[in-house]
Amino acid sequence: MTSVGIHEAKTNLSKLLRRVSVGEEIIITRSGEPIAKIVPIKPDQKRWFGIDADRYEVPDDFNEPLPEELIAAFES
C-alpha cells in the first residue's frame, strides 16, 4: 500500500489509477494523516439463469389467495 499527499495525487491521478487498476491500493494523506483510500473495484461475479435450479420447491398453492384469518392478522 502506497501513501501519497493530496498535491501528488492531484498531479499524478492518471498514473495512480493505472496502479490501482492492477490491484494496488493508494492512501491519500493530508499533512501526513490518511484521509482517503483508492482501491480497485472488484468485478461483478457472473450470474447465470438457473443457478438455483432444484434448490427450492415452489408449493402448488403458491398463487392461491391467502386465508382470511392470515390476512386479518396482517391488517391488525
Buried (B, 14 or more C-beta within 10 A) or exposed (E): EEEBEEEBBEEBEEEBEEBBEEEBEBBBBEEEEEEEEBEEEEEEEEEEEEEEEEEEEEEEEEEEEEEEEEEEEEEE
